[in-house]
Every structure is written in structure tokens, then in C-alpha cells.
Amino acid sequence: MEQPLVELKSVSKYFGSVIALKDVSFDVRAGEVHCLLGDNGAGKSTLIKTLAGAHVPDEGQILVGGQATRFASPKDTLDKGIATVYQDLALVPLMSVARNFFLGREPLKKFGLINQFDVEFANQTAFQQLSDMGIQLRDPEQPVGTLSGGERQCLAIARAIYFGAKVLILDEPTSALGVHQASIVLKLIVQSKARGIGVIFISHNVHHAYVVGDRFTLLKRGKSVGTYAKDDITRDQLLNLMAGGKELIDLEQEVAKLKNRKLQ
């Protein structure tokens, strides 16, 4: 079997007496979309930050390319080819698309004895990279604030891919988007997979995850409920596992009792 790009082995994370993660094992391979599903409070955010180098596991191991690794910082994860696209996207609305594309990694050119931002290269590169992703900009110098939510997500993902990401961690990329904009982002996830990139798609939306996912790991209260290949589980089964079948049945029974009381 192919070596995972990134693998977590029995990772646990504690904050005082609070168990944020407990014995979670998880991996992603090249050209795969591995969906991490869970409701609010399931431990998704802690797992993201652990993979991104913001948290250090209290127990367990993280392996990159089969080698045990201890991330020193988020920059260390970027250097190892792991890029995280958070919900806030880390974009500056008033700055241009091209400036945001190269934010923190600005291309420079010599102007006499002074290094200055290479505007022409930045504009051409940002325009071309987004065009390759299916996003047609009016002008690479337009402010990011003029882009739609889906286009901003695509910008953040295209930036990560351009700078050599082998693993993309996407934090709820479709949560605040309409149907059309969400479809743009989902298509980009499929494109990333086709390029051989391993994608970790964090979501509480089973419908979006099931469209693009190859494997699904469910988190509940910091623990893994299990990992399932797409061929082995249906969308409804995933929904049931995530929502908690017993809780839904209990709720239906309570609603039925309330209706009966009103009828009486």
C-alpha cells in the first residue's frame, strides 16, 4: 500500500482536564480526499491546529512521508509541504488579488540598489494560476474584497498549491457559501486531487464531503468513530453516524409526544 503523505498515530491532546483529542489515528495519501467529519465540539479544530503545527500532541506521533516528525511551528509545516487554508482565509480585503497571492512571499526585483515588489510578475502569475483553476479575474489588481466567497477560497487554495503544497488542509471551505460558490470550491478540490495532492477536507456538511471524498473519518467528542471508504458506506449512513442515530430517534419520539399532547 502507498505510503501516506501525513499520518497521525494514536494522537491525544489535553488542555488541563479537558480531553480535546484521544487516541485519534488518521492519514491522507497522494491524490486522495480524506474527509474529516464531525459536529461542533467534535475536536476538528484541535486536530487542524495539531496538523498545522500550532499544537503539539501530548501523546502519539505525526509522521510525514513515513518519518516521525515534531513540528516546531506552523512555518515548519509549510516547509514540509503541508498548507492549511482556514475559514478566515488569511486574506486582506483591501489589498489586490496579486498582493494577497504573494502575501509573505513577495517576489522582488532590483531597482538600482533597492529591492521592490515585482508587480508585473505578481499580476501575471496570480492571473494565470487562478485562470488555471477556472477563475477568470477582471483585473489581478482588483481588491480581494470584490471577490465572491468561492473565489476567495479558490485564491487561498491556488496560492497554497503554487507554493508547493503536497497536503492541503481545508477548514470548512464551503460552510458560508451558496450552492453555486460551493460547487466551484468542490471542483477545485477535485482538481487538486487530480494533481496528486492529498486533501484533508474538514466539514460538518456530509452532502458536500460525500461528493468529493474518498475516505471519511468521523470525530465525536475528541474520539474517532471510525474511518470508512466511500464504497463501504452510504451518505445516509454517514449522516446517521455523524448526527447520532439514537439522538435523532429520541428527538423524533419527543416531537411525536408533543404533537399528541396538542391534539388532545
C-alpha positions as CSV (number, residue, x, y, z in Angstrom):
1,M,0.0,0.0,0.0
2,E,1.2,3.5,-0.8
3,Q,2.9,5.4,1.9
4,P,0.7,8.1,3.4
5,L,1.8,11.7,2.9
6,V,0.8,12.5,6.5
7,E,-0.3,10.1,9.3
8,L,-1.4,10.6,12.8
9,K,-0.9,7.6,15.1
10,S,-2.9,7.5,18.4
11,V,-2.7,11.3,18.9
12,S,-4.1,12.8,22.0
13,K,-4.3,16.4,23.1
14,Y,-5.3,17.7,26.5
15,F,-6.0,21.2,27.8
16,G,-5.8,20.8,31.6
17,S,-8.6,18.3,32.5
18,V,-10.3,18.8,29.1
19,I,-9.7,15.9,26.6
20,A,-9.7,17.6,23.1
21,L,-8.4,14.6,21.2
22,K,-8.0,11.0,22.4
23,D,-6.2,8.2,20.5
24,V,-7.0,9.6,17.1
25,S,-5.4,7.9,14.1
26,F,-5.8,9.4,10.6
27,D,-3.8,9.6,7.4
28,V,-4.0,11.0,3.9
29,R,-2.4,9.7,0.7
30,A,-1.4,11.4,-2.6
31,G,-4.3,12.0,-4.9
32,E,-6.9,11.4,-2.1
33,V,-9.6,13.5,-0.5
34,H,-9.9,12.3,3.1
35,C,-12.9,14.0,4.8
36,L,-12.8,14.7,8.5
37,L,-16.4,15.0,9.7
38,G,-17.8,16.0,13.0
39,D,-20.3,18.3,14.7
40,N,-19.3,21.4,16.7
41,G,-17.1,20.4,19.6
42,A,-16.0,17.1,18.0
43,G,-12.3,18.0,18.0
44,K,-11.9,19.1,14.4
45,S,-10.3,22.5,15.2
46,T,-7.8,20.9,17.6
47,L,-6.9,18.3,15.0
48,I,-6.4,21.0,12.4
49,K,-4.2,23.0,14.6
50,T,-2.2,19.9,15.6
51,L,-1.6,19.1,11.9
52,A,-0.8,22.7,11.2
53,G,1.9,22.9,13.9
54,A,0.1,25.2,16.2
55,H,-0.5,22.5,18.8
56,V,2.0,19.8,19.9
57,P,0.4,16.4,20.6
58,D,0.6,15.2,24.3
59,E,0.6,11.6,23.1
60,G,1.1,9.8,19.9
61,Q,3.0,10.5,16.7
62,I,2.8,12.5,13.5
63,L,4.5,11.0,10.5
64,V,5.4,12.9,7.3
65,G,6.4,10.6,4.4
66,G,6.7,7.8,7.0
67,Q,9.1,9.7,9.2
68,A,8.2,10.6,12.8
69,T,8.0,14.5,12.9
70,R,7.6,17.1,15.5
71,F,6.5,20.4,14.1
72,A,8.3,23.4,15.6
73,S,5.8,25.9,14.2
74,P,3.2,26.5,11.5
75,K,6.0,27.7,9.2
76,D,7.7,24.3,9.8
77,T,4.6,22.5,8.4
78,L,4.6,24.8,5.3
79,D,8.3,23.9,4.7
80,K,7.3,20.3,4.8
81,G,4.6,20.8,2.2
82,I,1.5,20.9,4.4
83,A,-0.6,24.0,3.9
84,T,-3.7,24.9,5.9
85,V,-6.5,27.1,4.5
86,Y,-8.5,28.3,7.4
87,Q,-12.1,29.6,7.3
88,D,-10.9,33.3,7.6
89,L,-8.5,32.6,4.7
90,A,-5.8,35.0,5.9
91,L,-6.6,37.4,3.1
92,V,-6.5,41.2,3.3
93,P,-9.7,42.6,1.6
94,L,-8.3,46.0,0.7
95,M,-5.2,44.6,-0.9
96,S,-5.1,43.4,-4.5
97,V,-5.5,39.8,-5.6
98,A,-1.9,39.6,-6.7
99,R,-0.6,41.1,-3.4
100,N,-2.7,38.6,-1.5
101,F,-1.5,35.8,-3.7
102,F,2.1,36.5,-2.7
103,L,1.5,37.8,0.8
104,G,4.5,37.0,3.0
105,R,6.4,35.6,0.0
106,E,6.7,38.7,-2.2
107,P,8.6,38.4,-5.5
108,L,11.3,41.1,-5.7
109,K,13.3,42.7,-8.4
110,K,16.2,45.1,-8.3
111,F,15.6,48.8,-8.9
112,G,19.1,50.3,-8.7
113,L,20.3,49.3,-5.2
114,I,16.7,48.8,-3.9
115,N,14.6,45.6,-4.0
116,Q,11.0,46.3,-4.8
117,F,7.8,44.3,-5.3
118,D,7.7,42.8,-8.8
119,V,4.2,43.9,-9.7
120,E,4.2,42.7,-13.3
121,F,5.3,39.1,-12.3
122,A,2.9,39.0,-9.4
123,N,0.0,40.2,-11.6
124,Q,0.7,37.7,-14.4
125,T,1.3,34.8,-12.1
126,A,-1.9,35.4,-10.0
127,F,-4.0,35.8,-13.1
128,Q,-2.6,32.7,-14.7
129,Q,-2.8,30.5,-11.6
130,L,-6.4,31.4,-10.9
131,S,-7.3,31.1,-14.6
132,D,-5.9,27.5,-14.5
133,M,-8.3,26.9,-11.6
134,G,-11.3,28.2,-13.6
135,I,-11.4,31.7,-12.0
136,Q,-11.4,34.5,-14.6
137,L,-10.3,37.7,-12.9
138,R,-11.3,41.1,-14.3
139,D,-8.0,42.5,-13.1
140,P,-5.3,40.9,-10.8
141,E,-5.0,44.4,-9.1
142,Q,-8.7,44.4,-8.0
143,P,-9.1,44.3,-4.2
144,V,-9.8,40.9,-2.8
145,G,-12.9,42.4,-1.1
146,T,-14.5,42.5,-4.6
147,L,-14.3,38.7,-5.0
148,S,-17.1,36.3,-4.1
149,G,-16.7,33.9,-1.2
150,G,-16.0,31.0,-3.5
151,E,-13.4,33.0,-5.5
152,R,-11.6,33.9,-2.2
153,Q,-11.5,30.2,-1.3
154,C,-10.0,29.4,-4.7
155,L,-7.4,32.2,-4.3
156,A,-6.3,30.8,-1.0
157,I,-6.1,27.2,-2.3
158,A,-4.4,28.2,-5.6
159,R,-1.8,30.2,-3.5
160,A,-1.1,27.1,-1.4
161,I,-0.7,24.8,-4.5
162,Y,1.6,27.4,-6.2
163,F,4.0,27.4,-3.3
164,G,4.4,23.6,-3.4
165,A,1.8,22.2,-1.0
166,K,1.7,18.4,-1.1
167,V,-1.1,18.2,1.5
168,L,-4.0,20.7,1.6
169,I,-5.9,21.0,4.9
170,L,-9.2,22.8,4.2
171,D,-11.1,24.1,7.2
172,E,-14.9,24.2,6.4
173,P,-14.2,25.7,2.9
174,T,-17.9,25.5,1.9
175,S,-19.6,26.4,5.2
176,A,-20.5,30.0,4.3
177,L,-21.1,29.6,0.6
178,G,-24.2,29.3,-1.6
179,V,-24.8,26.3,-3.9
180,H,-23.0,27.7,-6.9
181,Q,-20.0,29.1,-5.0
182,A,-19.7,25.8,-3.0
183,S,-19.6,23.9,-6.3
184,I,-16.7,26.0,-7.5
185,V,-14.7,25.1,-4.4
186,L,-15.6,21.4,-4.7
187,K,-14.5,21.3,-8.3
188,L,-11.2,22.9,-7.2
189,I,-10.8,20.1,-4.6
190,V,-11.2,17.5,-7.3
191,Q,-8.6,19.3,-9.4
192,S,-6.2,19.3,-6.5
193,K,-6.7,15.6,-6.1
194,A,-6.0,15.1,-9.8
195,R,-2.7,16.8,-9.4
196,G,-1.6,14.2,-6.8
197,I,-2.2,16.5,-3.8
198,G,-3.5,14.9,-0.6
199,V,-6.6,16.9,0.6
200,I,-7.9,16.8,4.1
201,F,-11.4,18.2,3.9
202,I,-12.8,19.2,7.3
203,S,-16.5,19.7,7.3
204,H,-19.8,19.2,9.1
205,N,-21.6,19.1,5.8
206,V,-21.9,15.4,4.8
207,H,-23.5,16.3,1.4
208,H,-20.5,18.3,0.3
209,A,-18.0,15.8,1.7
210,Y,-19.6,12.8,0.1
211,V,-19.4,14.3,-3.4
212,V,-15.6,14.6,-3.4
213,G,-14.4,12.3,-0.6
214,D,-12.6,9.0,-1.0
215,R,-12.4,8.2,2.7
216,F,-14.3,9.6,5.7
217,T,-13.1,9.8,9.3
218,L,-15.8,10.8,11.9
219,L,-14.9,12.5,15.1
220,K,-17.2,12.7,18.1
221,R,-16.1,14.3,21.4
222,G,-12.5,14.1,20.5
223,K,-12.5,10.4,19.6
224,S,-12.6,8.7,16.2
225,V,-15.8,6.9,15.5
226,G,-14.1,5.2,12.6
227,T,-12.7,5.6,9.1
228,Y,-14.8,4.4,6.1
229,A,-14.0,4.1,2.3
230,K,-16.7,5.6,0.1
231,D,-17.5,2.1,-1.4
232,D,-18.3,0.9,2.1
233,I,-20.7,3.5,3.4
234,T,-23.7,5.4,2.0
235,R,-24.4,9.1,2.5
236,D,-27.3,8.3,4.8
237,Q,-25.2,6.0,6.9
238,L,-22.6,8.8,7.3
239,L,-25.3,11.3,8.3
240,N,-26.7,8.8,10.8
241,L,-23.2,8.2,12.4
242,M,-22.4,11.9,12.5
243,A,-25.7,13.0,13.9
244,G,-26.1,10.1,16.2
245,G,-28.9,7.7,15.3
246,K,-30.1,7.3,18.9
247,E,-30.3,11.1,19.5
248,L,-32.4,11.5,16.3
249,I,-34.8,8.7,17.3
250,D,-35.2,10.1,20.8
251,L,-35.9,13.6,19.3
252,E,-38.5,12.2,16.9
253,Q,-40.2,10.4,19.8
254,E,-40.3,13.6,21.9
255,V,-41.7,15.6,18.9
256,A,-44.4,12.9,18.4
257,K,-45.3,13.1,22.1
258,L,-45.7,16.9,21.9
259,K,-47.9,16.7,18.9
260,N,-50.1,14.1,20.6
261,R,-50.5,16.4,23.7
262,K,-51.6,19.3,21.5
263,L,-54.1,17.1,19.7
264,Q,-55.6,16.1,23.0
